[in-house]
Amino acid sequence: MKKSALEKIGYIKKVPKDADLNNYESITVNKSNGKKIKLFRLLENKSELDEKIDFSKSLNIFNSLIDS
């Protein structure tokens, strides 16, 4: 089965049996058929890709340059 883009960056459909939910972030995704699914990702598994996707750091630098 083909992995989704979210699975490629560490999201899973089910949390392991003995896992602490406080160690996971979750998102709800709407599938094309309208069904909602919840995906989980271990907080320690954030990848370098997340840093590229997170534009808040770039926005803060941009705003600081404007204020100068």
mmCIF file as gemmi writes it, N, C-alpha and C atoms, coordinates in Angstrom:
data_model
loop_
_atom_site.group_PDB
_atom_site.id
_atom_site.type_symbol
_atom_site.label_atom_id
_atom_site.label_alt_id
_atom_site.label_comp_id
_atom_site.label_asym_id
_atom_site.label_entity_id
_atom_site.label_seq_id
_atom_site.pdbx_PDB_ins_code
_atom_site.Cartn_x
_atom_site.Cartn_y
_atom_site.Cartn_z
_atom_site.occupancy
_atom_site.B_iso_or_equiv
_atom_site.pdbx_formal_charge
_atom_site.auth_seq_id
_atom_site.auth_asym_id
_atom_site.pdbx_PDB_model_num
ATOM 1 N N . MET Axp A 1 ? 0.837 -1.185 0 1 0 ? 1 A 1
ATOM 2 C CA . MET Axp A 1 ? 0 0 0 1 0 ? 1 A 1
ATOM 3 C C . MET Axp A 1 ? 0.883 1.25 0 1 0 ? 1 A 1
ATOM 4 N N . LYS Axp A 2 ? 0.501 2.234 -0.747 1 0 ? 2 A 1
ATOM 5 C CA . LYS Axp A 2 ? 1.257 3.473 -0.87 1 0 ? 2 A 1
ATOM 6 C C . LYS Axp A 2 ? 1.103 4.315 0.402 1 0 ? 2 A 1
ATOM 7 N N . LYS Axp A 3 ? 2.224 4.858 0.891 1 0 ? 3 A 1
ATOM 8 C CA . LYS Axp A 3 ? 2.195 5.715 2.076 1 0 ? 3 A 1
ATOM 9 C C . LYS Axp A 3 ? 1.726 7.116 1.709 1 0 ? 3 A 1
ATOM 10 N N . SER Axp A 4 ? 0.905 7.696 2.577 1 0 ? 4 A 1
ATOM 11 C CA . SER Axp A 4 ? 0.472 9.073 2.354 1 0 ? 4 A 1
ATOM 12 C C . SER Axp A 4 ? 1.61 10.019 2.725 1 0 ? 4 A 1
ATOM 13 N N . ALA Axp A 5 ? 1.476 11.265 2.33 1 0 ? 5 A 1
ATOM 14 C CA . ALA Axp A 5 ? 2.5 12.265 2.654 1 0 ? 5 A 1
ATOM 15 C C . ALA Axp A 5 ? 2.648 12.404 4.17 1 0 ? 5 A 1
ATOM 16 N N . LEU Axp A 6 ? 1.551 12.316 4.902 1 0 ? 6 A 1
ATOM 17 C CA . LEU Axp A 6 ? 1.617 12.44 6.354 1 0 ? 6 A 1
ATOM 18 C C . LEU Axp A 6 ? 2.299 11.229 6.989 1 0 ? 6 A 1
ATOM 19 N N . GLU Axp A 7 ? 2.071 10.054 6.443 1 0 ? 7 A 1
ATOM 20 C CA . GLU Axp A 7 ? 2.752 8.859 6.959 1 0 ? 7 A 1
ATOM 21 C C . GLU Axp A 7 ? 4.254 8.93 6.691 1 0 ? 7 A 1
ATOM 22 N N . LYS Axp A 8 ? 4.638 9.552 5.6 1 0 ? 8 A 1
ATOM 23 C CA . LYS Axp A 8 ? 6.058 9.683 5.275 1 0 ? 8 A 1
ATOM 24 C C . LYS Axp A 8 ? 6.791 10.553 6.289 1 0 ? 8 A 1
ATOM 25 N N . ILE Axp A 9 ? 6.076 11.478 6.943 1 0 ? 9 A 1
ATOM 26 C CA . ILE Axp A 9 ? 6.729 12.332 7.94 1 0 ? 9 A 1
ATOM 27 C C . ILE Axp A 9 ? 6.427 11.869 9.366 1 0 ? 9 A 1
ATOM 28 N N . GLY Axp A 10 ? 5.959 10.615 9.496 1 0 ? 10 A 1
ATOM 29 C CA . GLY Axp A 10 ? 5.873 10.01 10.807 1 0 ? 10 A 1
ATOM 30 C C . GLY Axp A 10 ? 4.506 9.851 11.427 1 0 ? 10 A 1
ATOM 31 N N . TYR Axp A 11 ? 3.437 10.237 10.756 1 0 ? 11 A 1
ATOM 32 C CA . TYR Axp A 11 ? 2.1 10.067 11.328 1 0 ? 11 A 1
ATOM 33 C C . TYR Axp A 11 ? 1.65 8.616 11.195 1 0 ? 11 A 1
ATOM 34 N N . ILE Axp A 12 ? 0.942 8.132 12.218 1 0 ? 12 A 1
ATOM 35 C CA . ILE Axp A 12 ? 0.414 6.775 12.234 1 0 ? 12 A 1
ATOM 36 C C . ILE Axp A 12 ? -1.08 6.818 12.538 1 0 ? 12 A 1
ATOM 37 N N . LYS Axp A 13 ? -1.781 5.747 12.174 1 0 ? 13 A 1
ATOM 38 C CA . LYS Axp A 13 ? -3.232 5.709 12.375 1 0 ? 13 A 1
ATOM 39 C C . LYS Axp A 13 ? -3.609 5.266 13.783 1 0 ? 13 A 1
ATOM 40 N N . LYS Axp A 14 ? -2.77 4.452 14.412 1 0 ? 14 A 1
ATOM 41 C CA . LYS Axp A 14 ? -3.056 3.96 15.759 1 0 ? 14 A 1
ATOM 42 C C . LYS Axp A 14 ? -1.835 4.145 16.643 1 0 ? 14 A 1
ATOM 43 N N . VAL Axp A 15 ? -2.079 4.6 17.86 1 0 ? 15 A 1
ATOM 44 C CA . VAL Axp A 15 ? -1.009 4.753 18.846 1 0 ? 15 A 1
ATOM 45 C C . VAL Axp A 15 ? -0.692 3.368 19.4 1 0 ? 15 A 1
ATOM 46 N N . PRO Axp A 16 ? 0.579 3.039 19.587 1 0 ? 16 A 1
ATOM 47 C CA . PRO Axp A 16 ? 0.931 1.739 20.17 1 0 ? 16 A 1
ATOM 48 C C . PRO Axp A 16 ? 0.222 1.515 21.514 1 0 ? 16 A 1
ATOM 49 N N . LYS Axp A 17 ? -0.044 0.266 21.817 1 0 ? 17 A 1
ATOM 50 C CA . LYS Axp A 17 ? -0.871 -0.131 22.952 1 0 ? 17 A 1
ATOM 51 C C . LYS Axp A 17 ? -0.458 0.514 24.285 1 0 ? 17 A 1
ATOM 52 N N . ASP Axp A 18 ? 0.799 0.475 24.649 1 0 ? 18 A 1
ATOM 53 C CA . ASP Axp A 18 ? 1.253 0.986 25.948 1 0 ? 18 A 1
ATOM 54 C C . ASP Axp A 18 ? 1.815 2.4 25.891 1 0 ? 18 A 1
ATOM 55 N N . ALA Axp A 19 ? 1.523 3.114 24.838 1 0 ? 19 A 1
ATOM 56 C CA . ALA Axp A 19 ? 2.084 4.46 24.648 1 0 ? 19 A 1
ATOM 57 C C . ALA Axp A 19 ? 1.334 5.498 25.476 1 0 ? 19 A 1
ATOM 58 N N . ASP Axp A 20 ? 2.053 6.552 25.848 1 0 ? 20 A 1
ATOM 59 C CA . ASP Axp A 20 ? 1.465 7.68 26.568 1 0 ? 20 A 1
ATOM 60 C C . ASP Axp A 20 ? 0.985 8.7 25.537 1 0 ? 20 A 1
ATOM 61 N N . LEU Axp A 21 ? -0.313 8.976 25.531 1 0 ? 21 A 1
ATOM 62 C CA . LEU Axp A 21 ? -0.874 9.914 24.552 1 0 ? 21 A 1
ATOM 63 C C . LEU Axp A 21 ? -0.296 11.312 24.681 1 0 ? 21 A 1
ATOM 64 N N . ASN Axp A 22 ? 0.229 11.659 25.844 1 0 ? 22 A 1
ATOM 65 C CA . ASN Axp A 22 ? 0.841 12.981 26.02 1 0 ? 22 A 1
ATOM 66 C C . ASN Axp A 22 ? 2.112 13.139 25.206 1 0 ? 22 A 1
ATOM 67 N N . ASN Axp A 23 ? 2.675 12.034 24.741 1 0 ? 23 A 1
ATOM 68 C CA . ASN Axp A 23 ? 3.893 12.082 23.927 1 0 ? 23 A 1
ATOM 69 C C . ASN Axp A 23 ? 3.596 12.165 22.431 1 0 ? 23 A 1
ATOM 70 N N . TYR Axp A 24 ? 2.318 12.283 22.084 1 0 ? 24 A 1
ATOM 71 C CA . TYR Axp A 24 ? 1.908 12.304 20.684 1 0 ? 24 A 1
ATOM 72 C C . TYR Axp A 24 ? 1.137 13.575 20.365 1 0 ? 24 A 1
ATOM 73 N N . GLU Axp A 25 ? 1.348 14.079 19.165 1 0 ? 25 A 1
ATOM 74 C CA . GLU Axp A 25 ? 0.49 15.14 18.645 1 0 ? 25 A 1
ATOM 75 C C . GLU Axp A 25 ? -0.506 14.457 17.72 1 0 ? 25 A 1
ATOM 76 N N . SER Axp A 26 ? -1.654 15.082 17.543 1 0 ? 26 A 1
ATOM 77 C CA . SER Axp A 26 ? -2.655 14.47 16.668 1 0 ? 26 A 1
ATOM 78 C C . SER Axp A 26 ? -3.248 15.517 15.731 1 0 ? 26 A 1
ATOM 79 N N . ILE Axp A 27 ? -3.672 15.041 14.581 1 0 ? 27 A 1
ATOM 80 C CA . ILE Axp A 27 ? -4.374 15.884 13.623 1 0 ? 27 A 1
ATOM 81 C C . ILE Axp A 27 ? -5.567 15.098 13.099 1 0 ? 27 A 1
ATOM 82 N N . THR Axp A 28 ? -6.611 15.802 12.72 1 0 ? 28 A 1
ATOM 83 C CA . THR Axp A 28 ? -7.775 15.179 12.095 1 0 ? 28 A 1
ATOM 84 C C . THR Axp A 28 ? -7.768 15.56 10.623 1 0 ? 28 A 1
ATOM 85 N N . VAL Axp A 29 ? -7.89 14.567 9.773 1 0 ? 29 A 1
ATOM 86 C CA . VAL Axp A 29 ? -7.811 14.76 8.326 1 0 ? 29 A 1
ATOM 87 C C . VAL Axp A 29 ? -9.14 14.354 7.71 1 0 ? 29 A 1
ATOM 88 N N . ASN Axp A 30 ? -9.644 15.171 6.799 1 0 ? 30 A 1
ATOM 89 C CA . ASN Axp A 30 ? -10.847 14.834 6.035 1 0 ? 30 A 1
ATOM 90 C C . ASN Axp A 30 ? -10.427 14.118 4.761 1 0 ? 30 A 1
ATOM 91 N N . LYS Axp A 31 ? -10.896 12.89 4.615 1 0 ? 31 A 1
ATOM 92 C CA . LYS Axp A 31 ? -10.604 12.128 3.402 1 0 ? 31 A 1
ATOM 93 C C . LYS Axp A 31 ? -11.513 12.6 2.282 1 0 ? 31 A 1
ATOM 94 N N . SER Axp A 32 ? -11.199 12.22 1.06 1 0 ? 32 A 1
ATOM 95 C CA . SER Axp A 32 ? -11.974 12.658 -0.1 1 0 ? 32 A 1
ATOM 96 C C . SER Axp A 32 ? -13.422 12.176 -0.057 1 0 ? 32 A 1
ATOM 97 N N . ASN Axp A 33 ? -13.688 11.086 0.67 1 0 ? 33 A 1
ATOM 98 C CA . ASN Axp A 33 ? -15.053 10.58 0.777 1 0 ? 33 A 1
ATOM 99 C C . ASN Axp A 33 ? -15.828 11.247 1.915 1 0 ? 33 A 1
ATOM 100 N N . GLY Axp A 34 ? -15.228 12.231 2.567 1 0 ? 34 A 1
ATOM 101 C CA . GLY Axp A 34 ? -15.876 12.96 3.654 1 0 ? 34 A 1
ATOM 102 C C . GLY Axp A 34 ? -15.631 12.378 5.025 1 0 ? 34 A 1
ATOM 103 N N . LYS Axp A 35 ? -15.048 11.2 5.103 1 0 ? 35 A 1
ATOM 104 C CA . LYS Axp A 35 ? -14.76 10.547 6.377 1 0 ? 35 A 1
ATOM 105 C C . LYS Axp A 35 ? -13.566 11.223 7.052 1 0 ? 35 A 1
ATOM 106 N N . LYS Axp A 36 ? -13.663 11.417 8.366 1 0 ? 36 A 1
ATOM 107 C CA . LYS Axp A 36 ? -12.569 12.025 9.119 1 0 ? 36 A 1
ATOM 108 C C . LYS Axp A 36 ? -11.755 10.924 9.79 1 0 ? 36 A 1
ATOM 109 N N . ILE Axp A 37 ? -10.422 11.073 9.717 1 0 ? 37 A 1
ATOM 110 C CA . ILE Axp A 37 ? -9.547 10.144 10.421 1 0 ? 37 A 1
ATOM 111 C C . ILE Axp A 37 ? -8.588 10.945 11.286 1 0 ? 37 A 1
ATOM 112 N N . LYS Axp A 38 ? -8.195 10.346 12.388 1 0 ? 38 A 1
ATOM 113 C CA . LYS Axp A 38 ? -7.255 10.995 13.296 1 0 ? 38 A 1
ATOM 114 C C . LYS Axp A 38 ? -5.905 10.303 13.157 1 0 ? 38 A 1
ATOM 115 N N . LEU Axp A 39 ? -4.861 11.099 12.968 1 0 ? 39 A 1
ATOM 116 C CA . LEU Axp A 39 ? -3.504 10.58 12.847 1 0 ? 39 A 1
ATOM 117 C C . LEU Axp A 39 ? -2.669 11.089 14.006 1 0 ? 39 A 1
ATOM 118 N N . PHE Axp A 40 ? -1.7 10.298 14.406 1 0 ? 40 A 1
ATOM 119 C CA . PHE Axp A 40 ? -0.849 10.617 15.547 1 0 ? 40 A 1
ATOM 120 C C . PHE Axp A 40 ? 0.61 10.596 15.132 1 0 ? 40 A 1
ATOM 121 N N . ARG Axp A 41 ? 1.414 11.411 15.835 1 0 ? 41 A 1
ATOM 122 C CA . ARG Axp A 41 ? 2.86 11.394 15.595 1 0 ? 41 A 1
ATOM 123 C C . ARG Axp A 41 ? 3.579 11.631 16.904 1 0 ? 41 A 1
ATOM 124 N N . LEU Axp A 42 ? 4.579 10.803 17.152 1 0 ? 42 A 1
ATOM 125 C CA . LEU Axp A 42 ? 5.406 10.949 18.331 1 0 ? 42 A 1
ATOM 126 C C . LEU Axp A 42 ? 6.106 12.292 18.278 1 0 ? 42 A 1
ATOM 127 N N . LEU Axp A 43 ? 6.025 13.047 19.348 1 0 ? 43 A 1
ATOM 128 C CA . LEU Axp A 43 ? 6.593 14.402 19.352 1 0 ? 43 A 1
ATOM 129 C C . LEU Axp A 43 ? 8.084 14.408 19.065 1 0 ? 43 A 1
ATOM 130 N N . GLU Axp A 44 ? 8.794 13.358 19.427 1 0 ? 44 A 1
ATOM 131 C CA . GLU Axp A 44 ? 10.243 13.291 19.185 1 0 ? 44 A 1
ATOM 132 C C . GLU Axp A 44 ? 10.587 13.019 17.735 1 0 ? 44 A 1
ATOM 133 N N . ASN Axp A 45 ? 9.609 12.635 16.915 1 0 ? 45 A 1
ATOM 134 C CA . ASN Axp A 45 ? 9.87 12.269 15.529 1 0 ? 45 A 1
ATOM 135 C C . ASN Axp A 45 ? 9.717 13.419 14.542 1 0 ? 45 A 1
ATOM 136 N N . LYS Axp A 46 ? 9.698 14.632 15.019 1 0 ? 46 A 1
ATOM 137 C CA . LYS Axp A 46 ? 9.594 15.752 14.087 1 0 ? 46 A 1
ATOM 138 C C . LYS Axp A 46 ? 10.855 15.777 13.234 1 0 ? 46 A 1
ATOM 139 N N . SER Axp A 47 ? 10.663 15.906 11.967 1 0 ? 47 A 1
ATOM 140 C CA . SER Axp A 47 ? 11.788 15.802 11.041 1 0 ? 47 A 1
ATOM 141 C C . SER Axp A 47 ? 12.259 17.166 10.567 1 0 ? 47 A 1
ATOM 142 N N . GLU Axp A 48 ? 13.321 17.132 9.804 1 0 ? 48 A 1
ATOM 143 C CA . GLU Axp A 48 ? 13.862 18.348 9.197 1 0 ? 48 A 1
ATOM 144 C C . GLU Axp A 48 ? 12.826 18.97 8.264 1 0 ? 48 A 1
ATOM 145 N N . LEU Axp A 49 ? 11.979 18.139 7.671 1 0 ? 49 A 1
ATOM 146 C CA . LEU Axp A 49 ? 10.933 18.625 6.782 1 0 ? 49 A 1
ATOM 147 C C . LEU Axp A 49 ? 9.999 19.57 7.519 1 0 ? 49 A 1
ATOM 148 N N . ASP Axp A 50 ? 9.714 19.296 8.788 1 0 ? 50 A 1
ATOM 149 C CA . ASP Axp A 50 ? 8.84 20.161 9.574 1 0 ? 50 A 1
ATOM 150 C C . ASP Axp A 50 ? 9.408 21.57 9.66 1 0 ? 50 A 1
ATOM 151 N N . GLU Axp A 51 ? 10.715 21.674 9.803 1 0 ? 51 A 1
ATOM 152 C CA . GLU Axp A 51 ? 11.342 22.988 9.889 1 0 ? 51 A 1
ATOM 153 C C . GLU Axp A 51 ? 11.173 23.751 8.579 1 0 ? 51 A 1
ATOM 154 N N . LYS Axp A 52 ? 11.174 23.042 7.478 1 0 ? 52 A 1
ATOM 155 C CA . LYS Axp A 52 ? 10.975 23.691 6.184 1 0 ? 52 A 1
ATOM 156 C C . LYS Axp A 52 ? 9.526 24.11 6.004 1 0 ? 52 A 1
ATOM 157 N N . ILE Axp A 53 ? 8.601 23.339 6.544 1 0 ? 53 A 1
ATOM 158 C CA . ILE Axp A 53 ? 7.181 23.638 6.412 1 0 ? 53 A 1
ATOM 159 C C . ILE Axp A 53 ? 6.76 24.748 7.363 1 0 ? 53 A 1
ATOM 160 N N . ASP Axp A 54 ? 7.426 24.861 8.507 1 0 ? 54 A 1
ATOM 161 C CA . ASP Axp A 54 ? 7.063 25.845 9.519 1 0 ? 54 A 1
ATOM 162 C C . ASP Axp A 54 ? 7.634 27.203 9.109 1 0 ? 54 A 1
ATOM 163 N N . PHE Axp A 55 ? 6.752 28.08 8.659 1 0 ? 55 A 1
ATOM 164 C CA . PHE Axp A 55 ? 7.173 29.383 8.166 1 0 ? 55 A 1
ATOM 165 C C . PHE Axp A 55 ? 7.204 30.447 9.255 1 0 ? 55 A 1
ATOM 166 N N . SER Axp A 56 ? 6.83 30.099 10.477 1 0 ? 56 A 1
ATOM 167 C CA . SER Axp A 56 ? 6.765 31.106 11.539 1 0 ? 56 A 1
ATOM 168 C C . SER Axp A 56 ? 8.136 31.709 11.821 1 0 ? 56 A 1
ATOM 169 N N . LYS Axp A 57 ? 9.192 30.894 11.756 1 0 ? 57 A 1
ATOM 170 C CA . LYS Axp A 57 ? 10.54 31.413 11.989 1 0 ? 57 A 1
ATOM 171 C C . LYS Axp A 57 ? 10.902 32.433 10.896 1 0 ? 57 A 1
ATOM 172 N N . SER Axp A 58 ? 10.604 32.099 9.654 1 0 ? 58 A 1
ATOM 173 C CA . SER Axp A 58 ? 10.882 33.015 8.546 1 0 ? 58 A 1
ATOM 174 C C . SER Axp A 58 ? 10.056 34.284 8.665 1 0 ? 58 A 1
ATOM 175 N N . LEU Axp A 59 ? 8.804 34.138 9.074 1 0 ? 59 A 1
ATOM 176 C CA . LEU Axp A 59 ? 7.931 35.291 9.23 1 0 ? 59 A 1
ATOM 177 C C . LEU Axp A 59 ? 8.442 36.211 10.335 1 0 ? 59 A 1
ATOM 178 N N . ASN Axp A 60 ? 8.924 35.639 11.424 1 0 ? 60 A 1
ATOM 179 C CA . ASN Axp A 60 ? 9.485 36.458 12.51 1 0 ? 60 A 1
ATOM 180 C C . ASN Axp A 60 ? 10.712 37.238 12.041 1 0 ? 60 A 1
ATOM 181 N N . ILE Axp A 61 ? 11.572 36.606 11.27 1 0 ? 61 A 1
ATOM 182 C CA . ILE Axp A 61 ? 12.758 37.294 10.739 1 0 ? 61 A 1
ATOM 183 C C . ILE Axp A 61 ? 12.325 38.406 9.781 1 0 ? 61 A 1
ATOM 184 N N . PHE Axp A 62 ? 11.375 38.111 8.91 1 0 ? 62 A 1
ATOM 185 C CA . PHE Axp A 62 ? 10.867 39.094 7.968 1 0 ? 62 A 1
ATOM 186 C C . PHE Axp A 62 ? 10.301 40.294 8.711 1 0 ? 62 A 1
ATOM 187 N N . ASN Axp A 63 ? 9.469 40.045 9.724 1 0 ? 63 A 1
ATOM 188 C CA . ASN Axp A 63 ? 8.869 41.123 10.488 1 0 ? 63 A 1
ATOM 189 C C . ASN Axp A 63 ? 9.909 41.948 11.245 1 0 ? 63 A 1
ATOM 190 N N . SER Axp A 64 ? 10.975 41.293 11.731 1 0 ? 64 A 1
ATOM 191 C CA . SER Axp A 64 ? 12.007 42.037 12.437 1 0 ? 64 A 1
ATOM 192 C C . SER Axp A 64 ? 12.772 42.945 11.486 1 0 ? 64 A 1
ATOM 193 N N . LEU Axp A 65 ? 12.931 42.511 10.229 1 0 ? 65 A 1
ATOM 194 C CA . LEU Axp A 65 ? 13.61 43.348 9.245 1 0 ? 65 A 1
ATOM 195 C C . LEU Axp A 65 ? 12.76 44.556 8.851 1 0 ? 65 A 1
ATOM 196 N N . ILE Axp A 66 ? 11.46 44.362 8.788 1 0 ? 66 A 1
ATOM 197 C CA . ILE Axp A 66 ? 10.551 45.462 8.479 1 0 ? 66 A 1
ATOM 198 C C . ILE Axp A 66 ? 10.585 46.511 9.574 1 0 ? 66 A 1
ATOM 199 N N . ASP Axp A 67 ? 10.632 46.048 10.829 1 0 ? 67 A 1
ATOM 200 C CA . ASP Axp A 67 ? 10.623 46.956 11.975 1 0 ? 67 A 1
ATOM 201 C C . ASP Axp A 67 ? 11.929 47.742 12.103 1 0 ? 67 A 1
ATOM 202 N N . SER Axp A 68 ? 12.984 47.273 11.46 1 0 ? 68 A 1
ATOM 203 C CA . SER Axp A 68 ? 14.308 47.926 11.592 1 0 ? 68 A 1
ATOM 204 C C . SER Axp A 68 ? 14.373 49.24 10.859 1 0 ? 68 A 1
